Amino acid sequence: MRIRILSIFCLLFGTTIPLSAQDGGLVDFMDSIGKIYVVVGVILVIFIGLVIYLIRLDRKIARLENQIMDND
């Protein structure tokens, strides 16, 4: 199990390191025309939406677990 987790970890971070070494041509372009704030805003809205969804889902699951425990 540890080998599997270690291999997944190495695979994920081994592939992202070369991506971080690239120059920021697209970021510079988006920043120069002022659209970088739109991109950041959209990503922020999506992230907040996912967090709210996960919190609501966790509450629903906890409520269902409590109902199952009460019935037993």
N, CA, C and O of each residue as an XYZ file, in Angstrom:
288
protein
N       0.823     -1.192      0.000
C       0.000      0.000      0.000
C       0.868      1.257      0.000
O       0.567      2.231     -0.690
N       1.951      1.224      0.783
C       2.831      2.390      0.819
C       3.498      2.633     -0.530
O       3.696      3.777     -0.940
N       3.838      1.561     -1.204
C       4.484      1.706     -2.505
C       3.520      2.340     -3.499
O       3.922      3.171     -4.313
N       2.264      1.956     -3.437
C       1.258      2.522     -4.338
C       1.079      4.014     -4.070
O       1.021      4.806     -5.011
N       0.993      4.403     -2.809
C       0.834      5.814     -2.461
C       2.067      6.599     -2.876
O       1.951      7.701     -3.411
N       3.240      6.041     -2.636
C       4.475      6.714     -3.020
C       4.577      6.874     -4.532
O       5.021      7.916     -5.014
N       4.172      5.861     -5.281
C       4.237      5.965     -6.738
C       3.241      6.994     -7.261
O       3.552      7.726     -8.201
N       2.058      7.063     -6.673
C       1.084      8.084     -7.086
C       1.615      9.471     -6.756
O       1.496     10.390     -7.566
N       2.198      9.630     -5.575
C       2.774     10.908     -5.167
C       3.869     11.342     -6.138
O       3.890     12.492     -6.577
N       4.771     10.433     -6.471
C       5.859     10.750     -7.400
C       5.330     11.063     -8.792
O       5.848     11.947     -9.474
N       4.311     10.347     -9.208
C       3.732     10.590    -10.523
C       3.098     11.970    -10.597
O       3.291     12.694    -11.574
N       2.345     12.335     -9.573
C       1.677     13.635     -9.583
C       2.669     14.783     -9.526
O       2.585     15.716    -10.325
N       3.605     14.726     -8.590
C       4.526     15.829     -8.431
C       5.669     15.783     -9.428
O       6.284     16.812     -9.707
N       5.961     14.629     -9.963
C       6.996     14.526    -10.979
C       6.565     15.127    -12.304
O       7.400     15.601    -13.075
N       5.275     15.111    -12.571
C       4.783     15.686    -13.818
C       4.496     17.168    -13.700
O       4.446     17.859    -14.718
N       4.305     17.686    -12.486
C       3.996     19.107    -12.348
C       5.234     19.971    -12.211
O       5.164     21.176    -12.453
N       6.358     19.399    -11.832
C       7.579     20.193    -11.677
C       8.025     20.797    -13.007
O       8.359     21.981    -13.029
N       8.052     20.050    -14.126
C       8.428     20.691    -15.391
C       7.438     21.772    -15.826
O       7.826     22.725    -16.502
N       6.183     21.636    -15.452
C       5.206     22.649    -15.825
C       5.458     23.964    -15.106
O       5.195     25.030    -15.662
N       5.960     23.908    -13.885
C       6.213     25.133    -13.142
C       7.463     25.847    -13.638
O       7.668     27.018    -13.320
N       8.295     25.170    -14.404
C       9.521     25.777    -14.900
C       9.293     26.567    -16.191
O      10.199     27.257    -16.661
N       8.103     26.473    -16.759
C       7.835     27.180    -18.004
C       7.676     28.672    -17.732
O       7.326     29.092    -16.629
N       7.944     29.460    -18.778
C       7.752     30.893    -18.621
C       6.264     31.217    -18.607
O       5.449     30.446    -19.114
N       5.921     32.334    -18.038
C       4.522     32.710    -17.876
C       4.019     33.551    -19.026
O       3.499     34.644    -18.801
N       4.155     33.082    -20.236
C       3.726     33.849    -21.398
C       2.241     34.133    -21.403
O       1.830     35.267    -21.646
N       1.430     33.126    -21.139
C      -0.018     33.318    -21.122
C      -0.431     34.186    -19.949
O      -1.326     35.021    -20.079
N       0.211     33.999    -18.806
C      -0.114     34.810    -17.631
C       0.242     36.263    -17.892
O      -0.525     37.158    -17.535
N       1.392     36.515    -18.507
C       1.780     37.888    -18.828
C       0.809     38.509    -19.813
O       0.454     39.681    -19.680
N       0.373     37.734    -20.803
C      -0.581     38.243    -21.787
C      -1.905     38.594    -21.128
O      -2.459     39.666    -21.371
N      -2.422     37.679    -20.283
C      -3.699     37.934    -19.620
C      -3.592     39.114    -18.665
O      -4.538     39.888    -18.517
N      -2.434     39.252    -18.017
C      -2.246     40.365    -17.097
C      -2.156     41.684    -17.854
O      -2.618     42.714    -17.363
N      -1.570     41.660    -19.033
C      -1.409     42.898    -19.791
C      -2.738     43.439    -20.293
O      -2.889     44.651    -20.446
N      -3.704     42.565    -20.553
C      -5.005     43.048    -21.019
C      -6.034     43.096    -19.894
O      -7.201     43.404    -20.135
N      -5.611     42.794    -18.667
C      -6.483     42.923    -17.511
C      -7.453     41.783    -17.297
O      -8.361     41.899    -16.474
N      -7.290     40.696    -18.006
C      -8.213     39.565    -17.880
C      -7.808     38.580    -16.790
O      -8.570     37.665    -16.477
N      -6.627     38.747    -16.207
C      -6.172     37.807    -15.191
C      -7.097     37.835    -13.986
O      -7.279     36.815    -13.321
N      -7.684     38.992    -13.695
C      -8.598     39.089    -12.559
C      -9.896     38.339    -12.828
O     -10.509     37.802    -11.905
N     -10.308     38.301    -14.072
C     -11.499     37.533    -14.440
C     -11.228     36.047    -14.249
O     -12.068     35.322    -13.718
N     -10.067     35.600    -14.679
C      -9.704     34.191    -14.537
C      -9.627     33.813    -13.056
O     -10.156     32.779    -12.648
N      -8.976     34.645    -12.264
C      -8.867     34.381    -10.826
C     -10.249     34.388    -10.183
O     -10.534     33.556     -9.321
N     -11.100     35.305    -10.587
C     -12.456     35.370    -10.045
C     -13.272     34.137    -10.370
O     -13.981     33.618     -9.507
N     -13.182     33.662    -11.594
C     -13.926     32.466    -11.992
C     -13.430     31.248    -11.226
O     -14.231     30.439    -10.757
N     -12.122     31.114    -11.097
C     -11.565     29.990    -10.338
C     -12.006     30.068     -8.885
O     -12.324     29.044     -8.281
N     -12.030     31.264     -8.318
C     -12.461     31.442     -6.933
C     -13.928     31.077     -6.754
O     -14.285     30.428     -5.771
N     -14.778     31.480     -7.684
C     -16.202     31.146     -7.604
C     -16.407     29.636     -7.700
O     -17.211     29.070     -6.958
N     -15.692     28.988     -8.603
C     -15.806     27.531     -8.737
C     -15.336     26.842     -7.463
O     -15.981     25.901     -6.999
N     -14.230     27.293     -6.892
C     -13.706     26.689     -5.667
C     -14.674     26.871     -4.503
O     -14.924     25.928     -3.751
N     -15.217     28.069     -4.350
C     -16.179     28.320     -3.273
C     -17.425     27.473     -3.467
O     -17.970     26.941     -2.499
N     -17.882     27.342     -4.707
C     -19.041     26.495     -4.982
C     -18.791     25.046     -4.619
O     -19.667     24.392     -4.053
N     -17.618     24.537     -4.931
C     -17.278     23.158     -4.569
C     -17.216     22.966     -3.057
O     -17.671     21.945     -2.542
N     -16.659     23.936     -2.351
C     -16.579     23.840     -0.891
C     -17.972     23.834     -0.282
O     -18.253     23.028      0.605
N     -18.845     24.715     -0.742
C     -20.221     24.756     -0.231
C     -20.937     23.450     -0.538
O     -21.653     22.923      0.314
N     -20.756     22.926     -1.735
C     -21.385     21.654     -2.098
C     -20.913     20.525     -1.190
O     -21.724     19.722     -0.729
N     -19.613     20.457     -0.930
C     -19.079     19.391     -0.078
C     -19.555     19.521      1.364
O     -19.811     18.510      2.019
N     -19.676     20.738      1.867
C     -20.187     20.935      3.224
C     -21.635     20.481      3.320
O     -22.009     19.791      4.269
N     -22.454     20.864      2.339
C     -23.861     20.447      2.354
C     -23.993     18.938      2.221
O     -24.834     18.325      2.877
N     -23.168     18.340      1.377
C     -23.200     16.892      1.202
C     -22.801     16.174      2.488
O     -23.391     15.153      2.843
N     -21.802     16.708      3.181
C     -21.380     16.116      4.448
C     -22.497     16.185      5.482
O     -22.704     15.228      6.229
N     -23.208     17.284      5.536
C     -24.326     17.408      6.481
C     -25.441     16.426      6.152
O     -26.027     15.826      7.054
N     -25.736     16.261      4.873
C     -26.782     15.313      4.485
C     -26.385     13.884      4.836
O     -27.209     13.105      5.315
N     -25.136     13.545      4.599
C     -24.666     12.198      4.924
C     -24.706     11.977      6.434
O     -25.097     10.903      6.893
N     -24.306     12.983      7.208
C     -24.347     12.855      8.671
C     -25.782     12.677      9.148
O     -26.035     11.890     10.060
N     -26.720     13.392      8.547
C     -28.130     13.258      8.915
C     -28.642     11.856      8.592
O     -29.362     11.261      9.394
N     -28.281     11.330      7.436
C     -28.693      9.974      7.072
C     -28.067      8.932      7.997
O     -28.723      7.959      8.368
N     -26.809      9.130      8.368
C     -26.167      8.205      9.302
C     -26.874      8.213     10.651
O     -27.055      7.163     11.268
N     -27.273      9.394     11.108
C     -27.989      9.485     12.380
C     -29.344      8.795     12.298
O     -29.764      8.147     13.257
N     -30.031      8.924     11.173
C     -31.322      8.255     11.007
C     -31.149      6.740     11.017
O     -31.970      6.027     11.595
N     -30.105      6.252     10.392
C     -29.854      4.810     10.367
C     -29.531      4.309     11.773
O     -30.003      3.247     12.176
N     -28.732      5.065     12.517
C     -28.385      4.665     13.882
C     -29.611      4.685     14.793
O     -29.733      3.835     15.675
N     -30.518      5.639     14.593
C     -31.727      5.725     15.416
C     -32.677      4.573     15.130
O     -33.362      4.100     16.036
N     -32.729      4.117     13.889
C     -33.627      3.022     13.521
C     -33.137      1.683     14.057
O     -33.936      0.766     14.249
N     -31.858      1.562     14.297
C     -31.312      0.288     14.805
C     -31.447      0.179     16.267
O     -31.039     -0.825     16.851
